[in-house]
Structure formats: structure tokens, C-alpha cells
Amino acid sequence: MTNTTHTQSSQQKDTKPWYKQFWPWFLIALPASSVIAGITTVFIAFNNADSMVKDDYYKDGLAINQTLGKRERAQHLGIQAEARIEQQDDVLTLVLSIISEKPISNNLTIEFRHATLEHKDFVRPLQQRANGDYFAQLPSSIEGKWQVTLSPALQTMSMQPNAGTWELENFWILPSHKALTLGL
């Protein structure tokens, strides 16, 4: 009798269909969640491209020697600048005092490149005051870490091809009441 009871219990079948069981759905959910996460990641990557990555990084890598040459040229010319920001009636003005052992062009530009947000980058031409300082109007809200580059304007370089190009560069965290030294 014990033999027949054991046989009946081992032959007893589960009458629930597979889709009403827990384990098949659990096993299906694991790869399905990975597929959904992958599709979501691809969607986010295409819609929120990282602006810090340059499209032509190879070309930028080759240009590093030219950039270093421009900085060496500025050092050879003895060019140094001190930048400060003056605020008057909600207008920000960048003021540059430039010291140079040799004469330099009066047509200068200053470029502000944000450390992480490319759409905030801007370039301003500098105008010379009567006292010899240079100035440019800045956007009203300028905050964060900036890479500041001072160089001759492009039109000046094309008119004086033998003059040699130069640039001064430094990082500046704004807002700041401290002056920024460029060069030497």
C-alpha cells in the first residue's frame, strides 16, 4: 500500500498552465529588462550628446604643436596680461592691462570656453581705452570654470603674415574678485 501511495504522488501532475507559473515569468523578465535598459541608454545617448567631446579630436591633437608654438612666441615677445571684471549697473566689463616688451597689434580678441558646456563659449573683440587698457562687454551671467585665451584678431594675422601669431591662456573660475594673469 505504501508503494501505491508513493506512485500516485509522484505521478501527480501540476495542472496550472506555464503562463500562470512564477518562474517562467521571472526568467523572461531578466533579459527583457536588459533589453529595455539598453534601448533607454541608446535613446538617452543620442538625444543628450556630450558637448565636451570634439568631433574632430584627431585634428585637434595634431594642432597642439601649433598652440604650444603660439604660447612660446608670446613668451618670447614678453607679453603678459592681467584681466579683471568690473561690474557697473548690471553690466560686466572685462578690463585687460597688457605688458609687452615689443609692440603688439591693437586688434585683439579674448575667447572664453566653458569647461563643460560648449554652448556657453563666446569670443569678444577687445577695444583699447585712452589709458592703454583693453575692454570688452561680457554676458550678464558668467559663472563656472572658463578657459580664457587672449590672441590677435584673425584679420590682424592675415594682414601681417610675418608678424607671428601668439596666444596667452589660463583658467578662471568666475565669479571672482581676483585678477587673472595671462602669460609668463
Helices and strands as residue ranges (DSSP letters): H 2-10, G 18-20, H 22-47, H 57-62, H 64-77, E 80-88, E 91-99, E 108-114, G 118-120, E 122-128, E 134-138, E 144-152, H 154-159, E 168-174, E 180-182
